[in-house]
C-alpha cells in the first residue's frame, strides 16, 4: 500500500524519529513490525495533521494506530499490547517508505543507538543523540576504500545494513539496500566509482539470489516472480555499468581491486544454478568490456592466471561446482588464448550449452573481428544447440549472416551445419534457404517432409513462381495425389485448388499441351470418384 502524504519530514525530525524508535521499541518488536511491513499489512495510512500519523494495520483483526510525529510521546493502538507494538513499527516503516527515507535506518535504530552510546561512553561521553547515531554508522573515506580489499568492501556493506534486511525478495527491498550503500559512498575517482557501483549491485544481487537458491534446494521451488523481476532489473543496471569500458591504465595501483572484483564474480558464478545465468553474464561482461580491452603487455598473463584459478576451483569445490558456468568460463579463456581445439573439446564433453552463453562466446570473436574463427566456432557449437527451440536459435543464424558478409566461402559449411541440426533448426534452415534464393533445396526439403503447399501463404511461394516456377510442379502434383487418396469432399476441394495453381504454372511455362494431357489422364483415372468429378466441374477444370 503506497500513497502520498501532505506533510513531509525534514532531516532534523527524521533523526529525532530514529532516536524515539530506539527509545520506545525493543529489537523483538521492531523485527515483528518489520515482518508485518514486508507482508503489506498496513492497509491505511493518513496524516490529518503535520504531527499526527494514523494507520490501519491488519493483525488478528484490523487495528487502529495513532502516533505523534516525530516524538512518539503520544502513541496508541487498539491491539492488546497497546503502547509499543509491532503494528506501530509497521506503520512507521510504511511512513518511511512513502517519505523516501531509509527503512533499514528505522529497523536498525535501536541497535545503532545502543552501539553509539557505548562508543560515546568509551571515548568522550559527551556526544548528543544525533551525533551518536552518526558515529554508529560505518563511514569510510576514498583513501581508505582504495586500500581495502573488495572482500572488505562487502563486509562494510553488511555492517551498514545491520542485522536485519540482509535478504531481499523484491525490487523495493533491493533499492533499500542500494540506498544504504550509496549513502555510505564518499566522493570517488571515476575508476573507483565504477568499481564501487558494480560491487554495490553485486552485493544487492547476492542478497536476492542467495535466499532464492536456498529455497530452491529445500523446497524444489526456485525463484519467485517479483524476485526474478528484481534480479533482471539489477542485472541490467550492472550490465550498463560495463558498457562504457574501464577507465584504467596499465600502471594503475587499483588493478588489485579489479582482480578482486573478478574473483568475487567467479566465486558467485561457480556456485549459482545453471538456469540462473546471472553472475555468469556479469563475469563475461567483465571480461569483454573491462578486462580484455585493457590486457596488453604483462597484463595479458591475467588470462592464463584465470584459467589456473578455474582449474583450482574445480578441485576445491568438487560436487558443489556449477558445471555449466565453469565450462563456459574455461572455454572463454581458451578462446582468448587462441586455443580453440581445447575449448571445443571441453564443450563437447559437457554436451550442452545455453544459446545465450554460446552467443557470448561468438560475440568475443566478433569483438576481435576473427571472422574465420567465428565460422569454425559456429560449426563446432551448432550441434550442441540442436535441442533448443527455434526462437532461441535465431541469434545463432544471425551470426552466420555476419560471417558470410566477411567470409563468403564459409557458406557450404553453414548448409552442412544447419542440416545436421535438423529438425530443431528447421525454421532457421528454411529462412536461410529463402534468404539465399535456394529454391530447389527449399522444395526438396518440404517434399521430403511431406509438407502441404496450401499450408504456405501465397506470398511465400510467389518468389519461386517468379524465379523458378518449374520447381513447384512436382510439389503441387505430389500434394494433389495425397489429397485424392484421402477420399473426402474437403480433400477433393483442396486438390482442385492446387490443380488451378498448376494450370497457371503450365500456362506461365507455355506448356498447355502437357496440362491438357495431364488433366485428361487424371480425370479418366479417377472417373469413379463422383465427388471429385463434381469438384473438377465446379472448378472449371473439366467438362
Residue, then its C-alpha position, 0 to 999 in steps of 0.5 A: x500500500x503506497x500513497x502520498x502524504x501532505x506533510x513531509x519530514x525534514x532531516x532534523x525530525x527524521x533523526x529525532x524519529x530514529x532516536x524515539x524508535x530506539x527509545x520506545x521499541x525493543x529489537x523483538x518488536x521492531x523485527x515483528x513490525x518489520x515482518x508485518x511491513x514486508x507482508x503489506x499489512x498496513x492497509x491505511x495510512x493518513x496524516x490529518x495533521x503535520x504531527x499526527x500519523x494514523x494507520x490501519x494495520x491488519x493483525x488478528x483483526x484490523x487495528x487502529x494506530x495513532x502516533x505523534x510525529x516525530x516524538x512518539x510521546x503520544x502513541x496508541x493502538x487498539x491491539x492488546x499490547x497497546x503502547x509499543x507494538x509491532x503494528x506501530x513499527x509497521x506503520x512507521x516503516x510504511x511512513x518511511x517508505x512513502x517519505x523516501x527515507x531509509x527503512x533499514x535506518x528505522x529497523x536498525x535504530x535501536x541497535x545503532x543507538x545502543x552501539x553509539x552510546x557505548x562508543x560515546x561512553x568509551x571515548x568522550x561521553x559527551x556526544x548528543x543523540x544525533x551525533x551518536x547515531x552518526x558515529x554508529x554508522x560505518x563511514x569510510x573515506x576514498x583513501x581508505x576504500x582504495x586500500x581495502x580489499x573488495x572482500x572488505x568492501x562487502x563486509x562494510x556493506x553488511x555492517x551498514x545494513x545491520x542485522x536485519x534486511x540482509x535478504x531481499x525478495x523484491x525490487x523495493x527491498x533491493x533499492x533499500x539496500x542500494x540506498x544504504x550503500x550509496x549513502x555510505x559512498x564518499x566522493x570517488x575517482x571515476x575508476x573507483x566509482x565504477x568499481x564501487x557501483x558494480x560491487x554495490x549491485x553485486x552485493x544487492x544481487x547476492x542478497x536476492x539470489x542467495x535466499x532464492x537458491x536456498x529455497x530452491x534446494x529445500x523446497x524444489x521451488x526456485x525463484x519467485x516472480x517479483x524476485x526474478x523481476x528484481x534480479x533482471x532489473x539489477x542485472x541490467x543496471x550492472x550490465x550498463x555499468x560495463x558498457x562504457x569500458x574501464x577507465x584504467x591504465x596499465x600502471x594503475x595501483x587499483x588493478x588489485x581491486x579489479x582482480x578482486x572484483x573478478x574473483x568475487x564474480x567467479x566465486x558467485x558464478x561457480x556456485x549459482x544454478x545453471x538456469x540462473x545465468x546471472x553472475x555468469x553474464x556479469x563475469x563475461x561482461x567483465x571480461x569483454x568490456x573491462x578486462x580484455x580491452x585493457x590486457x596488453x603487455x604483462x597484463x595479458x598473463x591475467x588470462x592464463x592466471x584465470x584459467x589456473x584459478x578455474x582449474x583450482x576451483x574445480x578441485x576445491x569445490x568438487x560436487x558443489x561446482x556449477x558445471x555449466x558456468x565453469x565450462x563456459x568460463x574455461x572455454x572463454x579463456x581458451x578462446x582468448x588464448x587462441x586455443x580453440x581445439x581445447x575449448x571445443x573439446x571441453x564443450x563437447x564433453x559437457x554436451x550442452x550449452x545455453x544459446x545465450x552463453x554460446x552467443x557470448x562466446x561468438x560475440x568475443x570473436x566478433x569483438x576481435x573481428x576473427x571472422x574465420x574463427x567465428x565460422x569454425x566456432x559456429x560449426x563446432x557449437x551448432x550441434x550442441x544447440x540442436x535441442x533448443x527451440x527455434x526462437x532461441x536459435x535465431x541469434x545463432x543464424x544471425x551470426x552466420x549472416x555476419x560471417x558470410x558478409x566477411x567470409x563468403x566461402x564459409x557458406x557450404x559449411x553453414x548448409x552442412x551445419x544447419x542440416x545436421x541440426x535438423x529438425x530443431x533448426x528447421x525454421x532457421x534452415x528454411x529462412x536461410x534457404x529463402x534468404x539465399x534464393x535456394x529454391x530447389x533445396x527449399x522444395x526438396x526439403x518440404x517434399x521430403x517432409x511431406x509438407x502441404x503447399x496450401x499450408x504456405x501463404x501465397x506470398x511465400x511461394x510467389x518468389x519461386x513462381x517468379x524465379x523458378x516456377x518449374x520447381x513447384x510442379x512436382x510439389x503441387x502434383x505430389x500434394x494433389x495425389x495425397x489429397x485424392x487418396x484421402x477420399x473426402x469432399x474437403x480433400x477433393x476441394x483442396x486438390x482442385x485448388x492446387x490443380x488451378x495453381x498448376x494450370x497457371x504454372x503450365x500456362x506461365x511455362x507455355x506448356x498447355x499441351x502437357x496440362x491438357x494431357x495431364x488433366x485428361x489422364x487424371x480425370x479418366x483415372x479417377x472417373x469413379x470418384x463422383x465427388x471429385x468429378x463434381x469438384x473438377x466441374x465446379x472448378x472449371x477444370x473439366x467438362 
